[in-house]
Amino acid sequence: MRFSKFKIISLSYLVRAFILGAGAILIVACDIRDPQYRATPEPVVENLLPIATMIPQAATHITTRNLTGGLEATASSPTPLSTMVPATAARQRPTSAPTVETPSFQATKDPYHGLSIIELASRSYGGGVLDILDTLEINDSFTRYLIAYPSDQLTIYGFMNVPNEGDNFPVAVVLHGYIDPEEYQTLTYTTRYADTLAEAGFFVIHPNLRGFPPSDSGADYFRTGLAIDVLNLISIIREQSQDPLGYLRRADTENIHLWGHSMGGGVVLRVIAVNNEPYIQAAVLYGSMSGDEVLNYEQIRIWSDGRVGDFELSAPKATLDTISPINFLERIQAPISIHHSVDDQVVPFDWSDNLCVELKELNHPVECHVYQGLPHTFLGAGDKVFIERTIDFYSRH
């Protein structure tokens, strides 16, 4: 069969058009991807070493005593700071959590509405779940995870140390002190305390409180926002531990212990004044802020060169009285162990001393340990004594 010249040329054009069209379809198809995949950046890997520069040099001689007098322990030549530095770990910074502020307490005519101990005790907490985002470390004793959980429309991050073997572990919630948020890292100086507790058989959760990256920022008048983050965490832990397949199934949530340093100690005091349920078995206050918000914010105003404290100190005295945990010590049920150095150059020792006296006058179960020759963040042999006392105290409550 013969084709005319016209037919041959037409066929050639058809073949060429087909090839060009198929190529265009292929190019378009190659460029169509999952929008979520295209929008997701590569994981960010950061250095998670503690901030060693914030901890002053240890004294060469350490003495501890209790408030009743009498030496309890004496040590010299503290261990070097380098022994507290954990291995560098990789972390993927979550990218999808929006920064959403909690409902403003200033939405009412009273700008201090919702901040009192009684108001905090009357509201509900929890909702949502604690998620594991990444595995940060596996060692012979425990596994460390990067975690996140919701707190009043904010996303709070942190880490969790879970013992490798066993079940029904008592829970320890460890709270960090104040660090410049621009310098804060998930594995900060309090990591060594969390690790020691995990090695002793505790299920440890260490949240990065609101305002400390990568956690969201939100309302935090009188640092009540930080307390709300912990109260939400406690409720989530108890709810989620009931899931037989969940991340928290190995936690004994009838046996919860709180631990807080400096700012974190002040948060713990507020939390146990708000939540006095028997499942909070014990609390450790370490170089803690005061339960008197006038004392706290007079000092915070000095530390911040006047940038922070005006709102808090402008509250009427009657309002300050309802907000300050020191006026609600009778609500607290958990036994308390107080640790403070007389040589603390950051948080006044008298604050812990006075709290101890007030608790004893109320016949509240309290242990008061005073340290000499140690800075605000303990080091060396004195720090070892403190850790041993913490574990012993928890084991008895």
C-alpha positions in Angstrom: 0.0 0.0 0.0 1.4 3.4 -1.0 1.1 6.6 1.1 0.9 9.9 -0.6 3.5 12.6 0.3 0.8 14.5 2.1 -0.1 11.5 4.2 3.6 10.9 5.0 4.1 14.5 6.1 0.9 14.5 8.2 2.0 11.3 9.9 5.3 12.8 10.7 3.6 15.8 12.3 1.4 13.5 14.3 4.3 11.5 15.6 6.2 14.7 16.5 3.2 16.2 18.3 2.7 13.0 20.3 6.3 13.0 21.4 6.1 16.7 22.5 2.8 16.2 24.3 4.1 13.1 26.2 7.2 15.0 27.2 5.1 17.9 28.6 2.9 15.5 30.6 6.1 13.8 32.0 7.5 17.1 33.1 4.3 18.2 34.8 4.0 14.8 36.5 7.5 14.9 37.8 6.8 18.2 39.4 3.6 17.1 41.3 4.5 16.1 44.8 2.8 15.9 48.2 2.4 19.5 49.3 3.1 18.5 52.9 6.3 16.8 51.9 7.4 19.8 49.8 6.7 22.2 52.7 8.5 20.2 55.4 12.1 21.4 55.9 15.0 19.1 56.8 15.4 18.3 60.5 17.4 20.9 62.4 20.3 19.3 64.4 21.4 21.4 67.4 24.0 21.1 70.2 22.2 20.0 73.3 25.0 20.4 75.8 24.2 22.0 79.1 25.1 25.7 79.7 28.1 25.3 81.8 29.0 28.9 81.8 26.0 29.8 83.9 27.3 27.8 86.9 29.9 29.5 89.1 33.0 27.8 90.3 32.6 25.5 93.3 34.1 26.2 96.7 37.0 24.1 97.8 35.4 23.2 101.1 31.8 22.2 101.6 29.9 21.8 104.8 26.2 20.9 105.2 24.0 21.0 108.3 20.4 21.0 109.1 18.4 23.8 110.7 18.6 22.3 114.1 22.4 22.6 114.0 25.2 20.1 113.9 27.4 19.1 111.0 26.0 16.4 108.7 28.6 16.0 106.0 32.0 17.6 105.1 33.7 17.2 101.8 36.6 18.8 99.9 38.0 18.9 96.3 34.7 18.8 94.4 34.5 16.8 91.3 35.3 18.7 88.1 32.5 20.4 86.2 33.3 18.4 83.1 31.8 15.2 84.7 28.3 16.7 84.4 28.3 17.2 80.7 26.3 14.5 78.8 27.0 13.5 75.2 25.7 15.7 72.4 22.3 14.6 71.1 20.4 15.4 67.9 17.0 17.0 68.1 14.5 17.7 65.4 12.9 21.1 66.1 9.1 20.7 65.5 8.0 23.1 62.8 4.2 22.9 62.9 3.3 24.1 66.5 1.8 27.6 66.3 2.4 30.1 69.0 -1.0 30.7 70.6 -1.3 32.7 73.8 -3.6 31.4 76.5 -6.8 33.4 77.1 -5.7 36.7 78.6 -6.4 37.2 82.3 -6.9 40.9 81.4 -10.0 40.1 79.4 -12.1 41.0 82.5 -12.2 44.3 84.4 -9.9 42.8 87.0 -6.5 42.3 85.3 -5.5 39.8 88.0 -8.6 37.6 87.5 -7.8 33.9 87.5 -4.4 34.2 89.1 -5.3 33.3 92.7 -4.5 30.0 94.3 -8.2 29.3 94.8 -9.1 30.2 91.2 -6.3 28.0 89.9 -7.5 25.2 92.1 -11.1 25.5 90.8 -10.3 25.2 87.1 -9.7 22.0 85.1 -6.5 20.7 83.6 -5.3 18.1 81.1 -6.7 17.2 77.7 -4.6 16.0 74.8 -1.7 13.5 74.9 2.0 13.5 75.5 3.8 12.5 72.3 7.3 11.1 71.7 8.9 13.0 68.8 12.4 11.5 68.8 14.8 9.2 70.6 17.6 11.3 72.0 19.7 8.7 73.7 19.8 5.0 74.7 22.2 3.9 77.5 22.4 0.9 79.8 20.0 2.4 82.4 17.3 4.4 80.5 16.1 5.8 77.2 15.7 9.5 76.7 13.0 10.8 74.4 12.1 14.2 73.0 8.5 14.9 74.0 5.7 17.4 73.5 2.3 17.9 75.1 -0.5 20.6 75.0 -1.0 23.1 77.7 -3.8 25.7 77.3 -3.5 25.9 73.5 0.3 26.0 73.8 2.7 23.2 72.8 5.3 22.4 75.6 8.4 20.4 74.8 10.9 18.6 76.9 12.5 15.2 77.5 11.5 12.0 79.2 13.8 9.4 80.7 12.3 5.9 80.9 14.2 3.1 82.7 14.9 0.2 80.3 13.8 -2.6 82.5 10.9 -3.0 84.8 7.5 -1.5 85.3 5.3 0.6 87.6 8.0 3.3 88.1 7.4 6.2 90.4 7.2 9.5 88.5 9.5 12.5 89.0 8.7 15.8 87.3 11.9 17.9 87.2 11.6 21.6 86.7 14.5 23.9 85.5 15.3 27.3 86.8 15.5 30.5 84.8 17.9 30.7 81.9 17.9 33.4 79.2 15.4 31.9 76.7 17.9 32.8 73.9 20.4 30.4 75.5 18.0 27.8 76.8 18.5 24.2 75.4 16.4 21.1 76.0 19.2 19.3 77.7 20.2 22.0 80.2 22.0 21.9 83.6 19.2 20.0 85.3 19.7 17.0 83.0 22.2 15.5 85.4 19.5 15.4 88.1 16.9 13.9 85.8 19.5 11.3 84.7 20.4 10.3 88.3 16.7 9.9 89.1 16.1 7.7 86.1 19.1 5.5 87.0 17.5 5.2 90.5 14.4 3.8 88.9 12.2 6.9 88.4 10.1 7.6 85.3 11.4 11.2 84.7 9.7 14.0 82.8 11.5 17.3 82.3 9.3 19.9 80.6 10.7 23.1 78.9 8.3 25.5 80.5 6.5 28.0 78.4 8.7 30.7 77.0 11.8 28.4 76.9 12.4 27.2 73.3 11.2 25.2 71.6 8.1 25.5 73.8 5.5 28.2 72.9 5.3 31.4 74.8 2.1 32.4 76.6 0.6 34.5 79.4 2.7 34.0 82.6 1.8 36.7 85.1 3.4 35.8 88.5 4.7 32.7 86.7 1.3 31.1 87.0 1.6 30.1 83.4 4.5 27.9 84.3 2.5 26.3 87.1 -0.4 25.7 84.7 2.0 23.9 82.3 2.9 21.5 85.2 -0.7 21.1 86.3 -1.7 20.2 82.8 1.2 17.8 82.5 0.3 16.0 85.8 -3.3 15.5 84.6 -2.1 14.2 81.2 0.3 11.8 82.8 -2.5 10.4 85.0 -5.0 10.1 82.1 -2.6 8.6 79.6 -1.0 6.1 81.9 -4.3 4.2 81.8 -3.7 3.3 78.2 -2.2 -0.2 78.3 -0.4 0.4 75.0 0.5 4.1 75.6 3.9 5.7 76.2 3.1 6.2 79.9 1.8 2.8 80.7 4.9 1.9 82.8 4.5 5.0 85.1 3.0 4.7 88.6 0.8 7.8 88.6 -0.3 7.2 92.1 3.3 8.0 93.1 4.3 11.4 91.6 7.2 13.4 92.9 8.0 17.0 92.1 11.5 18.6 91.9 12.3 22.3 91.2 15.4 24.5 91.2 15.2 28.2 91.7 12.4 29.5 89.5 11.3 25.8 89.2 11.1 25.5 93.0 8.7 28.5 93.1 6.6 26.8 90.5 6.6 23.5 92.5 5.4 25.4 95.6 2.5 26.9 93.7 1.6 23.6 92.1 1.3 21.7 95.4 -0.7 24.6 96.9 -3.1 24.3 94.0 -3.2 20.5 93.6 -3.1 18.8 97.0 -4.2 15.3 95.8 -2.6 12.4 97.6 -1.0 11.1 94.4 1.6 13.9 94.7 3.7 12.1 97.2 6.6 14.6 97.8 8.3 17.7 96.6 11.9 18.9 96.6 12.7 22.7 96.6 16.3 23.4 95.7 17.5 27.0 96.0 13.9 28.0 95.5 12.2 31.3 94.9 9.9 32.6 97.6 6.2 31.8 98.1 5.8 35.6 98.7 5.3 37.3 95.4 6.3 40.7 96.8 9.7 39.4 97.7 10.0 37.6 94.3 9.1 40.5 92.1 11.1 43.0 94.1 14.1 40.8 93.3 13.1 40.1 89.7 12.8 43.9 89.1 16.4 44.2 90.2 17.6 41.3 88.1 15.7 42.6 85.0 16.9 46.3 85.5 13.3 47.3 86.0 11.9 45.7 82.8 9.8 43.1 84.7 7.8 43.4 87.9 5.7 46.6 87.5 2.5 44.7 86.7 2.9 42.2 89.6 3.9 44.8 92.2 1.1 47.1 91.2 -1.5 44.6 92.4 -3.4 45.6 95.6 -2.1 43.9 98.7 -5.3 41.9 99.1 -4.8 40.6 95.6 -1.2 39.7 96.2 -2.2 37.8 99.3 -4.5 35.6 97.2 -1.9 34.9 94.6 1.1 34.2 96.9 1.5 30.5 97.8 3.0 31.4 101.2 -0.5 32.3 102.4 -1.8 28.8 101.4 0.7 26.5 103.1 -2.1 24.9 105.0 -3.5 23.6 101.7 -0.4 21.6 101.0 -0.4 17.9 101.7 2.8 16.7 100.2 5.9 16.3 102.4 8.6 18.9 101.4 12.4 18.7 101.4 14.1 22.1 101.3 17.8 22.5 100.2 19.6 25.9 100.1 23.1 27.2 100.4 23.9 30.0 102.9 26.4 31.2 100.3 23.8 31.4 97.5 24.5 34.7 95.7 21.4 34.5 93.5 18.3 33.6 95.6 18.4 34.7 99.2 18.9 31.8 101.7 16.5 33.5 104.1 13.6 32.7 101.8 14.0 28.9 102.3 14.9 29.4 106.0 11.7 31.3 106.6 9.6 28.8 104.6 11.0 26.0 106.7 10.1 27.8 109.9 6.5 28.4 108.8 6.0 24.8 107.7 7.3 23.6 111.0 4.9 25.9 112.9 2.1 24.3 110.9 3.4 20.8 111.8 3.8 20.1 108.1 6.1 17.2 107.3 9.3 19.0 106.1 13.0 18.3 106.0 15.3 21.4 105.9 18.9 21.0 104.7 21.3 23.9 104.7 24.6 23.8 102.7 27.7 26.0 103.2 30.3 26.8 100.6 28.1 26.1 97.6 26.8 28.4 94.9 23.2 28.7 93.7 23.6 25.6 91.5 25.5 23.0 93.6 28.6 21.3 92.4 31.0 18.5 93.4 30.6 16.6 96.7 27.9 18.9 98.0 25.8 18.2 94.9 26.3 14.5 95.4 25.0 14.8 99.0 22.0 16.7 97.7 21.2 14.1 95.1 21.5 11.2 97.6 19.2 13.1 100.0 16.6 13.6 97.2 16.5 9.9 96.2 16.3 8.9 99.9 13.5 11.4 100.5 11.5 10.2 97.5 12.0 6.5 98.5 10.4 7.3 101.9 7.3 9.0 100.5 
